[in-house]
Amino acid sequence: MAKDLFHNVVKEALVGEGWQITHDPFPVDYGDDANA
C-alpha cells in the first residue's frame, strides 16, 4: 500500500500529541472483494 505525501507529517504530528501508532498502515476492508 502506497503512502501519500502527508502520511509521515500527519503520523509525526499525532505522535507528538501523545498518540500511540499501533498499526502502520492500518488495514481497512471495504466493498465486495469478489469483484475486485
Long-range contacts (C-beta under 8 A, 24 or more apart in sequence): 1-25
